[in-house]
Amino acid sequence: MKKIYSIFLLSLSLLIFFVGCKNDNKDNSKSLNLGDLSFPNDASTANNRMLHFNEPVGFVVPVTGEKSGQKSTIITNKSLDYLLVAELPTPSEEFSATHVVIDGRYAYVSYHTQGNPFGGGLEIIDLSDPSFPSVASRMFYAFDDINALAIDHESTVVGGKTLKKLYLAGSSYKKGALLTQITLENGLFNPASQYFDYKEVVLPGASANGVKVSDDKIFVTTGATAGGAFILNKETLEFVETSLFQNAKYIDIDGTANGSNIVWFQASPNAYLHSGKVEGPYFQNNLSIGNYFYPGNDSDIPDYRGKSTIRLKNGLCYVAMGDMGLKIFDIYSQNSDAVYTLPKPVNGTTNAVNLLDDFILIANGSAGLYVATLPTDNIQTNQLSVLGIYEFNKSTNFVAADDRFIIIANGKDGIKILAKQTTIIGDECPPDENGLPSCVVWEDVCSDILAEIPQLFYERRDAMVYHPEFFTYPRPQYLYLNKNAEVKITFLSEGASYRNSLGYFVYDINNPPTDPKDLDVTIIFPNASKINSGGSMLLGHTVSLGVFPANTAIGFMMYSNGWRNNVQTQGHFQVYSLDKYNVAGKPQSVFFMNETCQMLGLAFEDIPATHANSDRDFNDVIVGIKTYPTDALTLPAIGF
């Protein structure tokens, strides 16, 4: 049975509320409700909100810092080449997306309710399939807002489960400023687990709005008039030190170990950066950084309740200062002048900043997501160099990023998920000495299609005799995309003595080339031979062909024994998915759909069917094909 217990402890102005949850039968199938807190087990319903796109992101190149330029879907800097893969609207009209943290395969998205009444939550997004993100776990409060979050960098493994702490900074209608600690199991909520743990710390102030975690401390800011900066012991959640000041806004640290720096942002009319070390002293330096405000309801009345994040790197603190734009300060200096600046756009407000390698990502409200860099040493200016702007039709309020994703919180409009354009097959993906593409990645393969393959294409059994349904006209011979989509190819099997080379081509279905020599072929797998069979291919090896526009037709071909002496050649034969290009117009490939796996299979015979040595078993190279989104794929049946 489920046991819920609570303990109250009042110490040094802090109220710590512990809630533990255990479940002896470990039944994970039901939603759990702990009073005002609920964990709905309805990820499939939540995913109905997820909108998938896989479309290039419009990019604007500004002129002299102003938001003007030419839109382009071609980004010359490949490090900035992202696709808009998904949008997730908020769970309700009252919610607003406030904060995002990317941690491994998951993104954690927090929500609050603007104004009254209170209410918020957190959703965990599975990013393991970059082209098809999905909601994996959810939690909601009836009377608490969540304004910021942090994930502990440390984890423990117990009973085969990876346990990690999640920290939420929020505001409670009943309790005021609130820090919450929740145990995640394998990255997700599992309130029915024996390992689940939930603790709350009530802090002075009306609302907690920033939280960071070091090796042994938790750092929290609360505001606006009765708050300040708080340091807690990570293990016990006991108070370590406090500094009370108005408008404590946000925190950042440049590392988790002792010796790392910490900066606290006091977003008052005359703003300050308070800096120190994560092990203490925590407030060693106080740097006045000038005016700060957000536009109020009346343009003559400034407002200090904006979002305003900061980032810390290499002694520089990047500060989103609302109507004052982005300013960058040297925390080791007592000079209150910014080292570098970027004024806010005319039609936007600087809400947040984040760093991605050498790029500065600036959430400029309705003006979009700006990408900038520090000026080069030979340019005598303190203004950032703007490389471009990702334009959206929603306000850009917060931005999170890692080497795979950029996720943007759009407030009441939810989030946008941008995925880095994967290196596609072609000149940018050369093979190694065994013919393995350098851009190949491994992806899990659904077992149902693997079980189906030997039943359909048994070694040295004539598939044209045993499965005539595949060879009856009209029959599928190419792919057709009815909307913009990414196409991925996954290696499934091979049963050939040849080292075959698999390729694809795009063509005009209304005016196809009459001679296959006129096809523009791109090689997918130069040596489609598995390991210990003349190559290095493994089940699940996957490459992306890239994103194609709607109304694209894609055919496939194979150079039989095309990989010879570690070099790509034309092979002994060329066989095609379009029958009319083959010897005597005979089929050399078969498309088959596995509905359970939602994967299209493609099986090739490497020797022309009319040849005496052809066994026509069609298992010489077998690959799986997926499109993102999945409903973009059409498989027309055509005659000869």
N, C-alpha and C positions, 0 to 999 in steps of 0.2 A: 504494500500500500504506500501511498505518497505521504511524506512527512514534511511539514513546513514549520520552521521555528524562527523566532526573532529574539534579538538581544539588543537592548538600548544602552549606550554608553555615552555619557556626557563628559568631555574632557577638553579643556582649553578652548572653549567656545565652539567645539566641533561636536556634532551629533552623528554618531555612526550607527547605521541601521543595517544589521546583517540578516539576510534571508538565505537559507539553504534549501535545496530541493533534492530529495532522493526518491527513487522509484525502484522498489524491489523487483518488479516484474519487467522493468525496462521496456515498457510499451511506448514506442515512439510514434504511434499512428494517430494520436489525438492531440488537439490543440490544448495548451495549458493556459489558465488564467489565474494570476496571482493578484486578486483585487483589482487595482487600477492598471495592472500590467498584464499583457496577453502575448502569447507566442502562437499565432495562427499557423496551422499546418496546411497551407493552401498555396504552395508555390505555383502549382499549375494555373490556378485562378489569377495569381499575381502576374504570371507571364503573359496573360491576355493583354496586359497593358504595354508590354515590351514591343516596340516597333523596330523592325530590322530593315536596314537600307543597303549597306555596303556600297556607298556612293562616294566619289571624290568630293573633297571639301573645297568650297570656293575660297580662293586666296587672293587678297588684295595687296598690291605693292604700293606703298604710300609714296607721295612726293613731298619732300621737305617737311616730313613729320605730320603733314595733314592727311586726313583720311580721303585720299583720292588716288586713283590709279586704275589699272586694268585688271578685271577679274580673270582668273585663269585656273583651270583644273590641272595644269602642269606646273609642278613645283620643282625648280631646278636643284634645290638643296634636298637631296634624298632623305636627310635626317629629319626633314619636316614633312615628308610625304605620308599623310594620314588619310584614312577613309572614315567617313561617318558610318559606323556599323550599326548603331542602335540609339534609340531614344527611349527613356522610361519616364512617363508622366508621373506626377505625385500620386500617392495612394488615395488622396481625397482632395477636393477643391480647396479645403482650408489649409492644407499642408504646404510647406515651402522647403525645398532642399537646401540644407545649410552647409554641409561639410562632406568631404569624401576622402577616404584613405584607401590606397591600393596596397594590399599585402599578399604577395604570392599570387595564387589563382583567383583570389577574391577581391572585390571592391566593396567597401562599407560606406553606405550612404545614410546620412542622418536627416531628420525632418523636425521642424517645429511649426507651430501655428502662429501666424503673425497677429499681434495684438491679443485680445481676449476672444474666446476662452483659450486656455492652455491645451496642449495635446501635441504629441509627436511620436517618433518611432525611428526604427533603423531597418534597412533592408540590405541583405548581403547578395551581391551579384557574382555569379560564377563566370569567370573570364577564360576558362580553360579552352574554350573554342572561341578564338578571337573574332570570328565572323558571326557568331551566334550567341551573344551573352544571354544569360538567363537568371531569373531570381531564384535563389537557393534557400533562403531563410529570412524570417521576418520577426519583428518585435514592435509592439505599440504600447504607448502610454495613453491613459485617458486624461490625465491632468498634468503631464510633464512635457516640457519642450526639450529637444536635444539641439544644442548649438554647435558643438564641436566634439571630436572623438580622437582617440589615439589607440594604437595597438602595441602591446608590449613586444619588444624585439626578441625576448626570451621565451622559450617554451619548454614544457616537460612532456615526457612520454610515460603514460601510466596505463597499464592494461591494454597496450596496443593502440591507445588513443593519444593524439597530440593535443595537449591542453595549453591554451594561451589566454592572457587576460586582455579584455576590451575595456577601455575607459571612456565614459561619456560625461561631458560637461553640459549641464542644462539648468533649467529653472522649473520649479514645481509650484503649482498653484497652492499647494498645502504646506510646502516646506521651505520655499525660497531657493537660493542657489544650491545646486546639487552636483556632487560627483558620484558616479556609479561605476562599480567594477563588476564585470560579468565574465565568467569562464566560458571560453569558446572550446568546442570539441571538434577537432579536425577542421577548424576555421568557421564552424557554424554554431548556431544555437541548438542545444539539445536539452531543454529543461527537464525532460523525463530521465535523464542520465544520472547515475550516482555521482558523477564528477561535476555536475552543474553546481555553480556557486554564484550568489548574487549579494552584493553589499552596496550600501549607500552611505555617503558622507554628506551631511548638511553643513554648509559653510555660511559665514556671514555674507550678506548681500542678497540682492533679489535674483541674480542670474549669473551662472558660471558660463563663460564664453570661450575659454581656451584651456587646453590640457596637453601636456607632453610628459614622456616617461624616460627616465635614464635607467642605469643599471640598478639603482636602489631607491630612487625617489620618484614622486609624482609631483608635477608642477601645475598649478591651477590658477586662473585669473577669474575674479568676479567683479562686477560693477553694478551700477555706475556710482552711486553716492555712498554706499555703505560697504563697499567691497575692498578688494586689494589683491595681493599676490600671496599664495599659500604653497608651502612645501610639506609633503606628507611622506612618511616611510612607506615604501612600496609593499613590504611584507605585512605590516601591522595596520596600515592606514592611520597611524597616529600622527598627530601634529608635530612638525619639526621646527618650523619657523614661519612667521607671517610678516607682511608689510602692508599696512592699510593705506590705501590712497584711492582717490576717485578715478573712475574711468579706466580701470585696468582692462585692457582689451584682448591681448593675445601674447603668446610666448613662442619662442623657438630655441632649439639647442643645436649645436653643430656636431654633436656626438653624444654617446650614452655613457662613456667611461669617465672616471675622474680626470680632471684637466680640461674637459670640454667646456665650451662657453655657453652661457644662457643669456637671453635678452628678453626683457619684459617691456611691452608697449603700453604706455599710459596715453590714451587717446583723448587728452583734455584740450581745451582751446590753445593752450601753450603746451604742446606735446613733449613727452620725454621718452627716452630709451634708458631703462635701468639694466645694467649688465653685471655679470659676475661669473662664477664657476658652478658647475652642476653639483659639486661636493661642498660649495661654500667657499668664501662668502658669496651670497646670492645677489647682493645689491651693492657691488663694489664701486661702480661708476654710474653717474647720472648725467645724461647728455640731453640738453634742451635742443629740440629739433624744429622749433617754430610752430606756426599755425597749422591747425588741422580741423577740418569740418566737412560734413556732408550737407548738401543743400536741404533746407527744411521745407515745410509746406509753403512758407513765404520765403521768397528768394532773399529777403533782407534778414532772415532769422536763421543763422547756421544751426545745424543739428550735429550732435556728436555721437549718435547712436548707429553709425554705419558698421559695415562688416570688417574691413580693414585687417588683413593678415600681414604677417612679417615673415621673412626667411633670413637665415643666417648662414653665411659661407665665407671662409677665408678672411674673417675679420670684418666683413662688410654685412651690414644689416639692410635688407631690402624692405621698404615700408610702403604699403598701399595707404595713401593718405586722402582718399576720397576726392574732394574737389581740388586738392593740392597736387594731384597726380601721384606718380611713383618717385620716391626719393631714396637714395642709397647713402648710408652713413658709415664712417669708419668708427667702430666701437672702441678702438684703442686711442682715439683722438678726443681731445676736448673741444675740437672745432665743431660748432653747431651747424656749419654750412654743409650741405649735401655734397658728397664727392661726385655723384652722378644723379641726373634727374631725367624725367620724361613727363612733360605736362599732360594732364588729362585731355582726351579728345573733346572737341566742341560738343559732341552729342553723346557723351558718356561720362562715367564716374569710375575712378580707380578703386575697385572693391577688394581685389586680392592679387597676390603675386605668388609664383612658385618657380622653381628652378629645375631645368632638365638639361643635364650636362652643361654646356656653355650657353644655353639659351635661357632667356628670361621670359616667362609666360605671365602676361598681365591681363587680368580679368577687368575689362573696361566697360562693364555694363552693356548698354544697348549698342555700343560701338564695336563690340566683339572681343575676341581673344587676340591680343597683340603678342607678337614674338619679337624680342629684341636681344641685342648683345651689348656688352660693354664696348666702348669705342676702342679701336686699336691704338697701340702706343704712339704711332706716328701721327695721330689725329689729335690736335689740341682743342678738345671740347669736353664739356662735362655732360653732354646730352647723349642718351643712349641711341644706338643705331637700330632703327626699326626695320626688320627684315620683311615683315608682312603681317597680315591680319586674317585670321580665320573668322569669316563673317557668318553670323547666325541671325535669325529673326527673333531671338529671345535675349533677355538680359543675361550677361555673363557675370555671375556673382562670385564664383569660387572655382578654382582649378586644381586638380591633382594630376600627377604625371609620373610615369616610370619609363623604362626603355621600350615598353610595348604599347602603352595606352596614354591618352589624355582624356580625362573625364571632367566635364564641366557641369557645375551646379547652376541651374537656371532659375533658382527660386521656386515660384509657384508653378513653373513649367517643367519641373523635374530635372533630369540630367541628360546630357548627351555623351555618348561613348565614341571616342575616336581611336581606331587601331592603326598602328604603324603598318604601312603598305609592306607586305612581305616581299622579300627578294624573289622575283619571278624568274621562270625559266628563260634562258636566252643568254646574251653576251655577259650579263652580270652574274651568271651562275655557272661558272666553268666546272667541268667534271675533274675528279682526281684521276690517278693513274689506273684505277679500276673501273672508271666510267660512272662513278657515283657523283651526282650533282652536289655542289658545295652548299646549296641552299636547301637541301632535303631536311625535313624534320620528321620526327616520329609521332604518329597519332594512333590512338587505340582503334581497333577495328571490331565492329559488331560481329559476334560469333555466328549469327544465323547465315550470313552470306558465305562464310568460310565453310560451313557444313554443306551448303548447296553446291559449291563448285565441283567437288569430286563426283557428285551425282549427275551433274550435267555434262562434264567434260572429263570423262575417265580416260586415263592414259592409254593411248593407242586404240581407242574405240572410236569409230567413225561417227561423229556427232551428226553428220548430215543424214545418216541412216537412223540413228536412235532418237534424234530430236528434230524431225522434219519441220516442226512448227516454227523453228527459228529461221528456216530457209524458204518459207513460203511467201511469195510476193502478194501484196506490198509488205515490206519489212523495214525496220529502223536501220538507217545507215549513217546518221549524223545527229548532232545535238542542235537544238534551236533554243535560244534564250528569248523569252518574251518580255524580259525586263532587265535592267542593269543587274549584273551578278558577278561574283567571284567564282571561278572554277578551280577545284582542287582535284588532283589525281593521286591516288593511293595505290602502292604496289601490294598485290594480294598473293600472286603465285606465278610460277613459271615451270614448264616441263619440257624445256628445249635443250638440244645439244648445241645449238647456235648461241652466240652472244648477240642477241637482237637489240636493235635500237628503236625505241618507240617515240613517235612524234605526233604533232597535230598541225592543222592548218585552218585558217579562217577564209571563207569564200562567200561570194554573192550567190545565193540560191537561185536568183532569177537569171543569172548569167555566169554559170560555173565554167571554169576552164575546160576546154575539150581535151587538152593534153595534160596529164598529171605533172609533166615537167614544168608547167607554168604555175604550179602550186607553190606558195611560200611556206615551206615546212619549218617548224621550230621543234627541235629535239627535246623531249621531256626526260626520258631515261636513256642516256647514251648506251649503257650496258644493262639491259633489263634482266640480268641474271642474278639469282640469289647467291648468298654466301655459300661457299663450298660447292658451287656449281658454275664457277667461272666468273663470278662477280661479287658485289658487296651489298646487294639489295636485301633488305629485311622486310618481313611482313609489317605493314604500317608506315613504311617510308612514304612521305607525302611531299608534294610540291604544289605551289600555286601557279596557275597559268596567268593569274592577274584578274583584274575586273574588266568585263566586257560590256559594251552598251547593249541595250535592247535590240532585238532583231538581228543578232549575230548568229551565224551558222558555223559550227565547228565540226570538222571531220578529223579522222585519225589515220595514221599510216605506220608502217614498220619497215625498216631496213633489215632484211633477214641476214644474220651474221654481220651486222653493220659495225660492231666494235671489234677491230682486229689490230693486233700489235699496239694496243693502247691508243688507238687513233679512231676517230669517227670516219666511216666510209659509207659508200652507197650500198654496200652489201652484195649478196648474191642475187637477191630478188627485192622488189618493192611491192608491198601488199597494202591495200587501202580498205577503209571502212565503206567507202562508196564503191559498189561492185563494178560500176562501169569503167573504173580505172584498172581493174585487175585483169590478169590473163583470162581470156575467153569470157570475161564478165562474171566470173564465178565468185561467190562470197568467200572472203578471207577473215571475216570477223563476225562476232555476234554480240549484240547488246541484250542484257537481261536485267530486269529490275527486281531488286529484293525489297519488298514493301516493309518488312519488319525493320530492316536496317536503314531504310530510306536512302539506299545507295544504288546507283546504276553500275552494273558490271559491264566490262568490255573484255571479250576473250578473242585472241588472235591465233590464227594458224600461220606459221611462218613460211611454209613451202606452198607454192601455188597448187590449188586443189586438183588441177589437171595433171600435175607432175606425178610420175610413178612412185617417187619416194615420199609423197605426202600421206600422212596417216589420218589427216583431217580430224584430229581429236580436239582441236581448237583450245588447247591448254598451254600453248607455247609461251604466251605472256597474257596474264589476266590482271586487270587493274580495276579499281573502284573509282567512280566519279561522283562528286558532290558539288552542288551549287549553293551559294549563299546569297540571297534567300533560297530555300529549297523549292519554292513554287515557281522559280524562274525557269526551270528545266522543262522543255517539251521534247518529245521524241517522235518526230513525224515518221510515218511508215510510207515508203515510196517504192515504186517499181524499179525495174532495171535502169 
